[in-house]
Amino acid sequence: MSAFTNRVAFITGGSRGIGRGIAKRFVDDGAKVAIIDINEEALAEARSYFSEAGQEVLTINGNVTNRIEVESAMQQTYETYGSIDILVNNAGVIRDNLLFKMTEDDWQTVMDVHLKGSFNAASVAQKYMVEQKYGRIINISSTSALGNRGQANYSTAKAGLQGFTKTLAIELGKFGITANSIAPGFIETDMTKQTAARIGISYEDLIEASVANIPVARSGNAEDIANAAAFFADERSSFVSGQVIYVAGGPKA
């Protein structure tokens, strides 16, 4: 049996980048996987990606900031696969700018997707998990939680997810549910491409500058984060909860 045979994973923002990498790892390891994403085009690409690999993933169009849509997506997943065992809160956006240029909308959009979205998904998922006395909640934070120029909104949201994680661990532990967080460092994704565009340099130059400050001397990829997610999601990790692991190629916090 594979590590996640008979387990069901629900991944927000799972159609590309880190989310899709995590989805792929879980599917490869035997899990049934559902992903929710607001981007219909990206969802179609994800369906094709998994279909070409001969794998089935339930893809649901929805907005994590909308509680009703999250409840509907989770119910559809439950009716299709029979349980909700693993939740990965990965959905995210960036609206980077220096503080004096940042708008209220820039701030609120990031807060809503990262924090309200994670709250909605965790709040709905825990109902299934408490009833079955088992669950794994994994929140995707970031090294930006430690502070990052031009990301007052994103840094605040990602730091908030770490506090959210630790509180979930305290409240839900007695029900057989663990909650942990992954804080990725520099990972090559569409989001980091947006960062390069924002600061006005080529993506290649951004990678080179970032790698120069990474002790293992390479950039990260989605599979690096998926490996950490698989560790937290494993049944054998039941005594690991409320933790934040920095997957950044070197020490962070």
C-alpha positions in Angstrom: 0.0 0.0 0.0 1.1 3.5 -0.7 1.5 6.1 2.0 -1.9 7.7 1.4 -4.1 4.8 0.1 -7.7 5.4 1.1 -6.9 9.0 2.2 -8.6 12.0 0.6 -6.8 15.3 0.2 -8.5 18.7 -0.5 -6.1 21.4 -1.8 -6.9 25.0 -2.3 -5.2 26.8 -5.2 -4.1 23.4 -6.4 -4.2 23.9 -10.1 -0.6 25.1 -10.6 2.7 25.8 -8.8 3.2 24.6 -5.3 -0.5 23.4 -5.0 -0.3 21.2 -8.1 3.1 19.8 -7.0 1.5 18.8 -3.7 -1.5 17.3 -5.5 0.8 15.3 -7.7 2.7 13.9 -4.8 -0.5 12.8 -3.0 -1.9 11.2 -6.1 1.4 9.4 -6.8 1.3 8.1 -3.2 -2.2 6.7 -3.5 -4.5 9.5 -2.3 -7.8 10.7 -3.8 -7.3 14.4 -4.5 -9.7 17.3 -5.0 -8.5 20.8 -5.8 -10.4 24.1 -5.7 -9.3 27.1 -7.7 -10.8 30.3 -8.9 -8.9 30.2 -12.2 -10.9 28.1 -14.7 -8.1 28.2 -17.3 -5.6 26.9 -14.7 -8.1 24.2 -13.6 -8.4 23.0 -17.2 -4.7 22.8 -17.5 -4.5 20.8 -14.3 -7.1 18.4 -15.5 -5.1 17.8 -18.7 -1.9 17.5 -16.7 -3.2 14.7 -14.5 -5.2 13.1 -17.3 -2.1 12.8 -19.5 -0.5 11.0 -16.5 -3.4 8.6 -16.3 -4.5 10.1 -13.0 -7.9 11.3 -11.8 -8.2 14.5 -9.8 -11.5 16.2 -8.9 -11.2 19.8 -10.0 -13.7 22.3 -8.6 -14.1 26.0 -9.6 -14.6 28.1 -6.5 -13.4 31.1 -4.5 -12.0 30.3 -1.1 -13.1 33.6 0.3 -16.7 32.6 -0.3 -17.9 30.3 2.5 -20.8 28.8 0.6 -18.5 27.9 -2.3 -16.0 26.2 0.0 -18.8 24.3 1.7 -20.1 23.1 -1.6 -16.7 22.1 -2.9 -16.0 20.1 0.3 -19.4 18.4 0.2 -18.8 17.4 -3.4 -15.4 16.0 -2.5 -17.0 14.1 0.4 -19.8 12.7 -1.7 -17.3 11.7 -4.4 -14.6 10.1 -2.2 -16.2 9.4 1.1 -14.0 11.5 3.5 -11.9 14.6 4.0 -8.6 13.5 5.6 -6.1 16.1 4.5 -6.5 19.8 3.9 -3.8 21.9 2.3 -4.5 25.7 2.5 -2.3 26.8 -0.4 -4.5 29.4 -2.3 -2.7 32.7 -2.4 -2.2 36.0 -4.3 0.3 38.8 -4.2 -0.4 42.5 -4.4 3.2 43.7 -3.7 4.1 47.3 -3.1 5.9 49.5 -0.7 3.8 50.6 2.2 3.4 54.2 1.0 2.1 52.9 -2.4 0.0 50.1 -1.1 -3.8 50.6 -1.4 -6.5 49.3 0.9 -7.6 47.0 -1.8 -4.0 45.6 -2.1 -4.1 44.9 1.6 -7.6 43.5 1.9 -7.3 41.2 -1.2 -4.3 39.5 0.3 -5.8 39.2 3.7 -9.0 37.7 2.3 -7.4 35.0 0.2 -4.7 33.9 2.6 -6.5 34.3 5.9 -10.2 34.3 5.3 -9.7 31.6 2.7 -7.7 29.4 5.1 -10.2 30.0 7.9 -13.1 29.0 5.6 -11.5 25.8 4.4 -10.2 24.8 7.9 -13.5 25.6 9.5 -15.5 23.5 7.0 -12.9 20.6 6.9 -12.7 20.2 10.7 -16.4 19.2 10.8 -15.6 16.1 8.7 -12.3 15.5 10.5 -13.8 15.7 14.0 -16.5 13.3 13.2 -14.0 10.7 11.8 -11.5 11.5 14.6 -8.7 12.0 12.1 -7.3 14.8 10.1 -4.2 16.6 8.8 -4.3 20.4 8.2 -1.3 22.0 6.4 -1.1 25.7 5.9 1.3 27.1 3.4 3.1 30.1 4.9 6.3 31.7 3.6 9.7 32.9 4.6 8.1 36.3 3.9 6.5 35.9 7.3 9.8 37.1 8.7 9.4 40.4 6.8 10.1 41.3 3.2 10.4 44.6 1.5 7.4 45.5 -0.6 5.2 42.8 1.0 3.7 44.3 4.1 0.3 42.6 3.3 1.7 39.3 2.2 4.2 39.1 5.1 1.4 39.9 7.6 -0.9 37.2 6.1 1.8 34.6 6.0 2.8 35.3 9.6 -0.9 35.1 10.6 -1.1 31.7 9.1 1.6 30.5 11.5 -0.4 31.7 14.5 -3.6 30.2 13.0 -1.7 26.8 12.6 -0.6 26.8 16.2 -4.1 27.6 17.5 -5.7 24.9 15.3 -3.2 22.4 16.7 -4.2 23.3 20.3 -7.9 23.2 19.6 -8.2 20.1 17.4 -5.5 17.8 18.7 -7.8 15.8 21.0 -9.8 14.8 17.9 -6.9 13.2 16.2 -6.2 16.2 14.0 -2.8 17.8 13.5 -2.1 21.2 12.1 1.2 22.2 10.7 2.7 24.9 8.4 5.2 25.0 5.6 7.1 28.2 5.0 8.7 28.0 1.5 11.7 30.1 0.5 12.4 30.9 -3.1 10.4 28.5 -5.2 10.3 28.8 -9.0 6.6 29.4 -9.7 4.4 31.9 -11.6 4.2 33.9 -8.4 8.0 34.5 -8.3 7.8 35.4 -11.9 5.4 38.2 -10.9 7.9 39.3 -8.3 10.6 39.7 -10.9 8.2 41.7 -13.1 7.3 43.9 -10.1 10.9 44.8 -9.3 11.8 45.3 -12.9 14.4 42.5 -13.6 14.4 39.4 -15.6 13.3 36.1 -14.0 16.7 34.6 -14.7 18.4 37.5 -12.8 16.0 37.1 -9.9 16.8 33.4 -9.7 20.5 34.1 -9.8 20.3 36.8 -7.1 18.2 34.5 -4.9 20.4 31.5 -5.3 23.4 33.5 -4.2 21.9 33.8 -0.7 20.7 30.2 -0.4 23.1 27.9 1.5 22.3 24.8 -0.7 23.1 26.9 -3.8 19.9 26.2 -5.7 16.4 27.5 -6.0 13.5 25.4 -4.8 10.7 23.7 -6.7 7.2 22.5 -6.0 8.4 19.0 -5.3 10.5 20.3 -2.4 7.3 21.7 -0.7 5.4 18.5 -1.6 7.9 16.4 0.3 7.3 18.5 3.4 3.5 18.3 2.9 3.8 14.5 2.6 5.7 14.3 5.9 3.0 16.4 7.8 0.2 14.5 6.1 1.5 11.0 7.0 -0.4 9.0 9.6 3.0 8.3 11.2 3.4 12.1 11.9 0.6 12.1 14.5 2.9 13.5 17.3 4.0 16.4 15.1 1.6 19.3 15.4 1.6 23.1 15.6 5.0 23.2 13.9 6.4 25.5 11.1 9.0 24.1 8.9 11.0 26.5 6.7 11.7 24.8 3.4 14.2 27.3 2.1 17.5 25.7 1.5 19.0 26.9 4.7 18.0 28.1 8.2 15.4 30.8 8.6 13.5 30.5 11.9 
